[in-house]
Amino acid sequence: FFEKFDERFVPFNFEDVDYFCRIKKAKYKLMRAPLSIWHKEGDVVHKFSHDKVNKENYKRFVEKWNFDPQPYFYGEENLEDVL
């Protein structure tokens, strides 16, 4: 069930959020670490239009899960309320 990211979200964006949702839906707990991560974008990201991929994968996410993930993953809303 958790062995890989959903390939609909390739090459990047929302694959991790989808994975978190699958974990939560299976009744496992997620913990938020109090840290900041600087992510250096690699060659894959630069080969694509970031905005275009982000918009397409956002749309795929909403179609799959029927909710806007942003309030839940920025801690504004409780994810259990929608899963």
Backbone as JSON, one array per atom type, in Angstrom:
{
  "sequence": "FFEKFDERFVPFNFEDVDYFCRIKKAKYKLMRAPLSIWHKEGDVVHKFSHDKVNKENYKRFVEKWNFDPQPYFYGEENLEDVL",
  "N": [[0.82, -1.21, 0.0], [1.93, 1.27, 0.77], [4.22, 1.33, -0.69], [5.16, 2.88, -2.87], [5.23, 6.08, -4.55], [2.35, 7.64, -6.04], [2.17, 7.4, -9.42], [0.82, 9.2, -11.03], [1.46, 11.71, -10.28], [3.96, 12.3, -11.2], [6.31, 14.45, -12.76], [6.94, 15.69, -10.32], [5.7, 17.29, -7.31], [2.95, 17.16, -5.19], [3.02, 14.38, -4.94], [4.06, 13.59, -2.51], [2.17, 14.63, -0.71], [-0.1, 13.22, -1.45], [0.79, 10.69, -0.68], [0.98, 11.03, 2.11], [-1.74, 11.32, 2.66], [-2.7, 8.76, 2.02], [-1.42, 7.3, 4.01], [-2.6, 8.4, 6.34], [-5.29, 7.76, 5.86], [-5.19, 5.04, 6.14], [-5.12, 4.85, 8.82], [-2.74, 5.29, 10.18], [-0.38, 7.21, 12.1], [0.84, 10.49, 11.55], [3.6, 12.61, 12.07], [4.58, 15.93, 12.63], [7.58, 17.44, 12.08], [9.45, 19.85, 13.85], [11.07, 21.65, 12.02], [13.07, 23.21, 9.48], [13.42, 22.82, 6.03], [15.64, 23.14, 3.41], [15.25, 22.9, 0.07], [17.0, 21.93, -2.62], [16.42, 22.35, -5.9], [16.62, 19.97, -8.48], [17.95, 18.71, -11.6], [15.73, 17.55, -12.86], [13.47, 19.09, -12.16], [14.07, 21.5, -13.44], [13.75, 20.92, -16.09], [11.14, 21.13, -16.71], [8.12, 23.13, -16.81], [7.62, 24.61, -13.89], [5.33, 25.89, -12.76], [3.29, 24.99, -14.47], [3.35, 22.16, -14.13], [2.82, 22.07, -11.39], [0.19, 23.16, -11.27], [-1.2, 21.24, -12.82], [-0.78, 18.88, -11.32], [-1.89, 19.63, -8.9], [-4.57, 19.8, -9.66], [-4.99, 17.09, -10.34], [-4.67, 15.98, -7.8], [-6.85, 17.11, -6.36], [-8.96, 16.05, -7.85], [-8.63, 13.34, -7.27], [-8.81, 13.2, -4.42], [-10.79, 14.98, -3.6], [-10.55, 17.41, -2.14], [-9.0, 20.54, -1.21], [-5.67, 20.49, -0.55], [-4.01, 22.33, 0.76], [-4.79, 23.9, 3.19], [-4.74, 21.87, 5.08], [-2.19, 20.8, 5.1], [-0.67, 22.88, 5.86], [-1.26, 23.13, 8.44], [-3.59, 24.46, 9.16], [-6.07, 23.28, 9.16], [-7.69, 20.2, 10.21], [-6.61, 17.16, 9.07], [-7.92, 14.69, 9.39], [-10.55, 15.37, 9.25], [-11.33, 15.32, 6.61], [-10.66, 12.9, 5.49]],
  "CA": [[0.0, 0.0, 0.0], [2.77, 2.46, 0.88], [5.53, 1.06, -1.27], [5.66, 3.86, -3.83], [4.41, 7.25, -4.85], [1.39, 7.52, -7.13], [2.85, 7.9, -10.62], [0.07, 10.29, -11.66], [2.05, 12.98, -9.85], [5.3, 12.43, -11.77], [7.63, 14.25, -12.21], [7.08, 16.25, -8.97], [4.6, 18.04, -6.68], [1.76, 16.49, -4.67], [3.21, 12.96, -4.71], [4.24, 13.41, -1.08], [0.91, 14.92, -0.05], [-0.93, 12.04, -1.72], [1.33, 9.61, 0.16], [0.54, 11.32, 3.47], [-3.18, 11.03, 2.74], [-2.87, 7.31, 2.05], [-1.01, 6.87, 5.34], [-3.64, 8.81, 7.29], [-6.51, 7.0, 5.58], [-4.95, 3.69, 6.68], [-5.16, 5.02, 10.28], [-1.43, 5.48, 10.79], [-0.16, 8.57, 12.55], [1.92, 11.3, 10.98], [4.07, 13.62, 13.0], [5.2, 17.07, 11.97], [8.85, 17.78, 12.72], [9.65, 21.3, 13.93], [12.32, 22.01, 11.36], [12.96, 23.84, 8.18], [14.24, 22.11, 5.06], [15.92, 23.86, 2.17], [15.24, 21.9, -0.99], [17.67, 22.39, -3.84], [15.79, 21.7, -7.05], [17.58, 19.32, -9.35], [17.82, 18.78, -13.06], [14.38, 17.15, -13.28], [12.58, 20.25, -12.0], [14.41, 22.54, -14.41], [13.37, 20.48, -17.44], [9.7, 21.32, -16.84], [7.55, 24.37, -16.31], [7.19, 24.34, -12.52], [3.94, 26.33, -12.57], [2.39, 24.12, -15.22], [3.29, 20.86, -13.44], [2.15, 22.29, -10.11], [-1.25, 23.3, -11.52], [-1.73, 19.95, -13.29], [-0.8, 17.92, -10.23], [-2.9, 20.11, -7.94], [-5.86, 19.38, -10.21], [-5.05, 15.63, -10.16], [-4.88, 15.7, -6.38], [-8.23, 17.46, -6.0], [-9.84, 15.05, -8.49], [-8.48, 12.06, -6.56], [-9.17, 13.26, -3.01], [-11.95, 15.88, -3.41], [-10.35, 18.55, -1.24], [-7.81, 21.36, -1.4], [-4.78, 20.02, 0.52], [-3.18, 23.35, 1.37], [-5.07, 24.22, 4.6], [-4.45, 20.72, 5.93], [-0.77, 20.55, 5.2], [-0.05, 24.02, 6.51], [-1.69, 23.08, 9.82], [-4.75, 25.31, 9.42], [-7.24, 22.4, 9.32], [-7.38, 18.84, 10.64], [-6.72, 16.23, 7.93], [-8.89, 13.65, 9.68], [-11.89, 15.87, 8.92], [-11.66, 15.1, 5.19], [-10.33, 11.54, 5.05]],
  "C": [[0.86, 1.26, 0.0], [4.09, 2.34, 0.13], [6.04, 2.11, -2.25], [4.7, 5.03, -3.97], [3.47, 6.94, -6.01], [2.0, 8.17, -8.37], [2.06, 8.96, -11.39], [0.69, 11.64, -11.35], [3.5, 13.15, -10.3], [5.31, 13.63, -12.71], [7.81, 14.79, -10.79], [5.8, 16.99, -8.59], [3.36, 17.19, -6.45], [1.92, 14.99, -4.5], [3.38, 12.69, -3.22], [2.94, 13.64, -0.31], [-0.07, 13.76, -0.25], [-0.5, 10.88, -0.83], [0.9, 9.8, 1.61], [-0.94, 10.98, 3.65], [-3.44, 9.53, 2.8], [-2.48, 6.75, 3.42], [-2.09, 7.18, 6.36], [-4.93, 8.0, 7.1], [-6.4, 5.57, 6.11], [-4.85, 3.7, 8.21], [-3.78, 5.01, 10.96], [-1.31, 6.93, 11.2], [0.99, 9.21, 11.79], [2.33, 12.31, 12.03], [4.78, 14.72, 12.2], [6.47, 17.43, 12.75], [9.04, 19.29, 12.72], [11.01, 21.69, 13.34], [12.03, 22.65, 10.02], [13.91, 23.12, 7.23], [14.41, 22.98, 3.83], [16.06, 22.8, 1.1], [15.87, 22.49, -2.23], [17.06, 21.62, -5.01], [16.85, 21.18, -8.0], [17.26, 19.48, -10.81], [16.4, 18.46, -13.52], [13.44, 18.35, -13.24], [12.83, 21.28, -13.09], [14.06, 22.16, -15.85], [11.89, 20.74, -17.72], [9.3, 22.72, -16.39], [6.97, 24.08, -14.93], [5.74, 24.71, -12.3], [2.95, 25.41, -13.26], [2.24, 22.76, -14.53], [2.55, 21.0, -12.12], [0.63, 22.38, -10.3], [-1.88, 21.98, -11.95], [-1.82, 18.95, -12.14], [-1.73, 18.33, -9.1], [-4.28, 19.64, -8.39], [-6.03, 17.87, -10.06], [-5.33, 15.26, -8.71], [-6.33, 15.96, -5.98], [-9.21, 16.47, -6.62], [-9.79, 13.72, -7.75], [-9.06, 12.11, -5.16], [-10.37, 14.16, -2.69], [-11.76, 16.92, -2.31], [-9.05, 19.26, -1.6], [-6.85, 21.01, -0.26], [-4.06, 21.13, 1.3], [-3.52, 23.68, 2.83], [-4.68, 23.08, 5.56], [-2.96, 20.5, 6.12], [0.01, 21.77, 5.66], [-0.55, 24.15, 7.94], [-2.9, 23.92, 10.16], [-6.02, 24.48, 9.7], [-6.77, 21.01, 9.7], [-7.63, 17.87, 9.48], [-7.75, 15.13, 8.15], [-10.32, 14.07, 9.32], [-12.29, 15.58, 7.48], [-11.36, 13.69, 4.7], [-11.26, 10.51, 5.66]]
}
